[in-house]
């Protein structure tokens, strides 16, 4: 494979990754058991600045995951206490 062919192959990779991501998002949007919250977030994210979006997602991960884990732990603890 020539250098030019390798460069074209590398160049296409982000487009392939985008196509895969878009297909997965479409699947979630069409799936009846996915939450409305998630679907709305995906629709709202479409077309946003990808760097800002990635930063927002990271903030959500730091805020929502610990909260959800704490809520689950509280629920599990109350099940075993009663």
Secondary structure as GFF3:
##gff-version 3
##sequence-region A 1 82
A	DSSP	alpha_helix	3	30	.	.	.	ID=ss1
A	DSSP	alpha_helix	36	45	.	.	.	ID=ss2
A	DSSP	alpha_helix	50	81	.	.	.	ID=ss3
###
